[in-house]
């Protein structure tokens, strides 16, 4: 690795681990003792890095309270034209990701840092913003305070006490949960967690949380395989261990779109000789799947199972009756 890469690696090790020994730096950087000494000296004397040797701890660390006589700043990285375009595009995506203002306070420092790294007299960022447009759809607003509490509890592996409003049942409950992971799905955030009230895994819509308080209790750990088996095996955001398989057949016209889509990571699909497309997807709760099927009416048939077909037909009949009643 070159000198600039070594500077960034030293900075990362000291920032993440607090105290790092000279030997650990040598082994990670794979350089000679003389080269490492020169790197540390350059960081301290030329770049104002507040790196100090702690005899008692036996290693180097950052002394953030010291007066270095100037601002500590690592040298910028060199990017190719393609990398600059990719980073500018990512900057634009970050700027537009948070239509509801949830991540704004956290994104802005990153945006400023990225802009500094990519500074150019031609102002390419403005051109990227003009050429890319993002349109969020059906995103529900969540509390930044609640989101921050979830993130902190996740990383610290602490339990949460939440007051949760379930829109499906119109009920509010108080629960203690062990957070496992945050999921961003269809423009909205969900928390996969072990619910100590129900004694099982649950997925909670973050916008449904009316209160979220971190408890000084260790979170119950759930293996990733168990999370996927319960919360990731079904269709969409709905969970369950009992998995059924839906078999759908799309018209040749609609097949040109659906054959290119991923409805589920484990889906199975095949094109028929007449241009129609058969798609099979697993599900444990048919509510979300039924909504996606209805989007494709009348270009879709539900071949199996019969219960899913009857559910979709029931929704179509109820919707038609309501429309006719208001005609």
C-alpha positions as CSV (number, residue, x, y, z in Angstrom):
1,X,0.0,0.0,0.0
2,X,1.2,3.6,-0.6
3,X,1.9,6.2,2.0
4,X,-1.6,7.9,1.9
5,X,-3.2,4.5,2.4
6,X,-1.0,3.8,5.4
7,X,-2.0,7.2,6.9
8,X,-5.7,6.4,6.6
9,X,-5.1,2.9,8.0
10,X,-3.2,4.3,11.0
11,X,-6.0,6.8,11.6
12,X,-8.7,4.1,11.4
13,X,-6.9,1.8,13.8
14,X,-6.3,4.6,16.4
15,X,-9.9,5.9,16.0
16,X,-11.5,2.4,16.4
17,X,-9.3,0.7,18.9
18,X,-8.2,3.6,21.2
19,X,-4.7,2.3,22.0
20,X,-2.5,0.5,19.4
21,X,0.9,-0.9,20.0
22,X,3.9,-0.3,17.8
23,X,4.1,-4.0,17.0
24,X,0.4,-4.1,16.0
25,X,0.9,-1.2,13.6
26,X,4.0,-2.9,12.1
27,X,2.1,-6.2,11.5
28,X,-0.9,-4.5,10.0
29,X,1.0,-2.1,7.7
30,X,3.6,-4.6,6.7
31,X,6.4,-2.0,6.7
32,X,9.8,-1.6,8.4
33,X,10.3,0.0,11.8
34,X,12.0,2.9,10.2
35,X,9.1,3.5,7.7
36,X,6.5,3.3,10.5
37,X,8.5,5.8,12.6
38,X,8.6,8.2,9.6
39,X,4.9,7.8,9.0
40,X,4.0,8.6,12.7
41,X,6.4,11.6,12.7
42,X,4.9,13.0,9.5
43,X,1.4,12.6,10.8
44,X,2.3,14.4,14.0
45,X,4.6,17.2,12.7
46,X,3.2,17.8,9.2
47,X,-0.5,16.9,9.5
48,X,-1.1,17.9,13.2
49,X,-2.3,14.5,14.2
50,X,-2.6,14.4,18.0
51,X,-0.9,11.0,18.3
52,X,0.8,10.4,21.6
53,X,2.7,7.5,23.2
54,X,1.2,6.1,26.4
55,X,3.8,4.3,28.3
56,X,1.4,2.7,30.8
57,X,-1.0,1.5,28.1
58,X,2.0,0.4,25.9
59,X,0.7,2.0,22.7
60,X,-0.2,5.0,20.7
61,X,-3.6,6.8,20.9
62,X,-5.2,10.1,19.9
63,X,-5.0,12.9,22.4
64,X,-8.1,14.9,21.3
65,X,-7.7,17.3,24.2
66,X,-4.3,18.5,23.1
67,X,-3.5,21.7,21.3
68,X,-1.8,20.7,18.1
69,X,-1.6,24.3,16.8
70,X,-3.8,23.5,13.8
71,X,-6.6,21.3,12.5
72,X,-5.8,17.6,11.9
73,X,-6.8,16.6,8.4
74,X,-5.7,13.6,6.4
75,X,-4.6,14.2,2.8
76,X,-7.2,13.7,0.2
77,X,-7.5,10.5,-1.9
78,X,-6.9,10.4,-5.6
79,X,-9.9,9.2,-7.7
80,X,-10.3,8.2,-11.3
81,X,-12.9,9.9,-13.4
82,X,-15.2,6.8,-13.1
83,X,-14.8,6.8,-9.3
84,X,-15.5,10.5,-9.1
85,X,-18.7,10.0,-11.0
86,X,-19.7,7.0,-8.8
87,X,-19.0,9.0,-5.6
88,X,-20.9,12.0,-6.9
89,X,-23.9,9.8,-7.7
90,X,-23.7,8.3,-4.2
91,X,-23.6,11.8,-2.8
92,X,-26.8,12.7,-4.7
93,X,-28.5,9.5,-3.5
94,X,-27.7,10.3,0.1
95,X,-29.0,13.8,-0.3
96,X,-32.3,12.5,-1.7
97,X,-32.6,9.3,0.4
98,X,-34.1,11.1,3.4
99,X,-37.2,12.8,2.0
100,X,-38.8,12.9,5.5
101,X,-35.8,14.4,7.3
102,X,-34.9,11.3,9.3
103,X,-31.3,11.0,8.5
104,X,-30.5,14.6,7.5
105,X,-28.5,15.6,10.6
106,X,-26.3,12.5,10.2
107,X,-26.0,12.7,6.4
108,X,-24.9,16.4,6.3
109,X,-21.4,15.8,7.8
110,X,-20.8,13.0,5.4
111,X,-22.0,15.2,2.5
112,X,-19.6,17.9,3.5
113,X,-16.7,15.5,3.8
114,X,-17.4,14.0,0.4
115,X,-17.8,17.4,-1.3
116,X,-14.4,18.3,0.1
117,X,-12.8,15.2,-1.2
118,X,-14.3,15.7,-4.6
119,X,-13.7,19.4,-4.9
120,X,-13.4,20.5,-8.5
121,X,-13.4,23.8,-10.4
122,X,-16.0,22.4,-12.8
123,X,-18.6,21.8,-10.1
124,X,-19.6,18.4,-11.3
125,X,-21.9,17.8,-8.3
126,X,-24.5,20.3,-9.6
127,X,-24.6,18.4,-12.9
128,X,-25.2,15.1,-11.2
129,X,-28.0,16.6,-9.1
130,X,-29.6,18.0,-12.3
131,X,-29.4,14.7,-14.2
132,X,-30.6,12.3,-11.5
133,X,-34.1,12.4,-10.0
134,X,-35.4,10.2,-7.1
135,X,-39.1,10.0,-6.3
136,X,-39.9,8.3,-2.9
137,X,-43.2,6.6,-2.8
138,X,-45.4,5.9,0.2
139,X,-42.6,6.6,2.7
140,X,-44.0,7.1,6.3
141,X,-42.5,9.7,8.6
142,X,-40.7,8.4,11.7
143,X,-39.2,10.1,14.8
144,X,-35.5,10.9,14.6
145,X,-35.3,10.5,18.4
146,X,-36.8,7.0,18.1
147,X,-34.6,6.0,15.2
148,X,-31.5,7.2,17.1
149,X,-32.5,5.1,20.1
150,X,-32.9,2.0,17.9
151,X,-29.6,2.5,16.3
152,X,-27.8,3.0,19.6
153,X,-29.5,-0.1,21.2
154,X,-28.6,-2.2,18.2
155,X,-24.9,-1.4,18.3
156,X,-24.6,-1.4,22.1
157,X,-26.7,-4.7,22.2
158,X,-29.1,-3.3,24.8
159,X,-32.8,-4.0,25.2
160,X,-35.5,-1.4,24.3
161,X,-38.8,-0.5,26.0
162,X,-41.2,0.6,23.4
163,X,-44.8,1.7,23.1
164,X,-46.0,0.3,19.8
165,X,-49.1,1.1,17.8
166,X,-50.1,-1.7,15.4
167,X,-52.1,-0.3,12.5
168,X,-53.5,-3.7,11.5
169,X,-55.2,-4.2,14.9
170,X,-55.6,-0.5,15.9
171,X,-54.0,-1.5,19.3
172,X,-51.2,0.1,21.4
173,X,-49.0,-2.1,23.6
174,X,-46.0,-1.6,25.8
175,X,-43.2,-4.1,25.1
176,X,-39.6,-5.0,26.0
177,X,-37.7,-6.1,22.9
178,X,-34.1,-7.2,22.1
179,X,-33.3,-5.4,18.7
180,X,-31.5,-7.6,16.1
181,X,-31.4,-5.6,12.9
182,X,-32.9,-2.6,11.1
183,X,-34.5,-3.2,7.7
184,X,-35.2,-0.6,5.0
185,X,-38.0,-2.0,2.9
186,X,-40.2,-0.3,0.3
187,X,-39.3,3.2,1.5
188,X,-39.9,2.4,5.2
189,X,-38.0,1.2,8.2
190,X,-38.6,-1.9,10.3
191,X,-37.0,-3.3,13.4
192,X,-36.5,-7.1,13.6
193,X,-36.4,-7.9,17.3
194,X,-37.1,-10.6,19.9
195,X,-40.3,-9.6,21.7
196,X,-40.1,-10.5,25.4
197,X,-43.9,-10.0,25.7
198,X,-44.8,-12.5,23.0
199,X,-41.6,-14.6,23.5
200,X,-40.9,-14.8,19.8
201,X,-39.4,-12.8,16.9
202,X,-41.3,-9.9,15.6
203,X,-40.9,-7.2,12.9
204,X,-42.0,-3.7,14.1
205,X,-42.7,-0.8,11.8
206,X,-40.5,2.1,13.2
207,X,-43.2,4.6,12.4
208,X,-45.5,2.7,14.7
209,X,-43.3,3.4,17.7
210,X,-44.8,6.0,20.1
211,X,-41.9,5.7,22.6
212,X,-38.5,4.0,22.5
213,X,-36.2,3.9,25.6
214,X,-32.9,2.1,25.9
215,X,-32.7,-0.2,28.9
216,X,-29.5,-1.1,30.7
217,X,-30.1,-4.8,30.1
218,X,-28.2,-6.9,27.6
219,X,-30.2,-7.8,24.5
220,X,-31.1,-11.4,23.8
221,X,-29.0,-12.6,20.9
222,X,-30.7,-14.5,18.0
223,X,-28.7,-16.3,15.4
224,X,-28.9,-14.8,11.9
225,X,-30.0,-18.2,10.6
226,X,-33.0,-18.1,13.0
227,X,-33.8,-14.5,12.0
228,X,-33.8,-15.5,8.3
229,X,-35.9,-18.7,9.0
230,X,-38.6,-16.7,10.8
231,X,-38.5,-13.2,9.3
232,X,-36.8,-13.8,6.0
233,X,-38.4,-16.9,4.6
234,X,-41.9,-15.5,3.9
235,X,-42.9,-12.9,1.3
236,X,-42.2,-9.2,2.0
237,X,-42.2,-7.9,5.5
238,X,-44.6,-10.5,7.0
239,X,-43.0,-13.4,8.9
240,X,-43.8,-16.9,9.9
241,X,-42.2,-20.4,9.9
242,X,-45.1,-22.0,8.0
243,X,-44.2,-21.3,4.3
244,X,-46.4,-21.9,1.3
245,X,-45.6,-21.5,-2.3
246,X,-47.6,-19.3,-4.7
247,X,-47.7,-20.2,-8.4
248,X,-48.6,-17.3,-10.7
249,X,-48.9,-17.1,-14.4
250,X,-48.5,-13.8,-16.3
251,X,-49.6,-12.9,-19.8
252,X,-46.9,-12.6,-22.6
253,X,-47.3,-8.8,-22.4
254,X,-46.8,-8.6,-18.6
255,X,-44.1,-11.3,-18.7
256,X,-41.7,-8.8,-20.3
257,X,-41.6,-6.9,-17.0
258,X,-42.1,-9.6,-14.4
259,X,-39.5,-12.0,-15.8
260,X,-36.9,-9.3,-14.9
261,X,-38.1,-8.6,-11.4
262,X,-37.1,-10.2,-8.1
263,X,-40.2,-10.8,-5.9
264,X,-38.3,-13.0,-3.5
265,X,-34.6,-14.2,-3.2
266,X,-35.8,-17.9,-3.5
267,X,-38.3,-17.4,-6.3
268,X,-38.5,-19.8,-9.2
269,X,-39.5,-18.6,-12.7
270,X,-39.7,-19.9,-16.2
271,X,-40.9,-18.7,-19.6
272,X,-43.4,-20.8,-21.5
273,X,-43.4,-21.5,-25.2
274,X,-46.3,-19.1,-25.8
275,X,-44.5,-16.2,-24.1
276,X,-46.3,-16.5,-20.8
277,X,-44.3,-16.5,-17.6
278,X,-44.8,-18.7,-14.5
279,X,-43.5,-17.4,-11.2
280,X,-43.3,-19.3,-7.9
281,X,-42.6,-17.5,-4.6
282,X,-42.7,-18.6,-1.0
283,X,-44.9,-16.8,1.5
284,X,-46.1,-17.3,5.1
285,X,-48.7,-14.5,5.2
286,X,-50.5,-13.6,1.9
287,X,-51.5,-10.0,2.7
288,X,-48.6,-8.3,0.9
289,X,-48.4,-10.9,-1.8
290,X,-52.1,-10.4,-2.6
291,X,-51.5,-6.7,-3.0
292,X,-48.7,-7.3,-5.5
293,X,-50.8,-9.8,-7.4
294,X,-53.7,-7.2,-7.7
295,X,-51.3,-4.7,-9.2
296,X,-51.1,-7.0,-12.3
297,X,-54.8,-7.8,-12.8
298,X,-56.0,-8.7,-15.4
299,X,-52.6,-10.0,-16.7
300,X,-52.1,-12.6,-14.0
301,X,-53.6,-15.9,-12.9
302,X,-53.2,-17.5,-9.5
303,X,-52.7,-21.1,-10.2
304,X,-52.0,-22.2,-6.6
305,X,-52.7,-22.6,-3.8
306,X,-56.5,-22.4,-3.8
307,X,-56.6,-20.3,-0.6
308,X,-54.5,-17.6,-2.1
309,X,-56.7,-17.6,-5.3
310,X,-59.9,-17.2,-3.2
311,X,-58.3,-14.4,-1.2
312,X,-57.4,-12.5,-4.4
313,X,-60.9,-13.2,-5.9
314,X,-62.5,-12.0,-2.7
315,X,-60.7,-8.7,-2.8
316,X,-61.6,-8.2,-6.4
317,X,-65.3,-8.9,-5.8
318,X,-65.3,-6.6,-2.7
319,X,-63.6,-3.8,-4.7
320,X,-65.9,-4.2,-7.6
321,X,-69.0,-4.1,-5.4
322,X,-67.8,-0.9,-3.7
323,X,-67.1,0.7,-7.0
324,X,-70.5,-0.2,-8.4
325,X,-72.2,1.1,-5.3
326,X,-70.7,4.5,-5.8
327,X,-71.2,4.6,-9.6
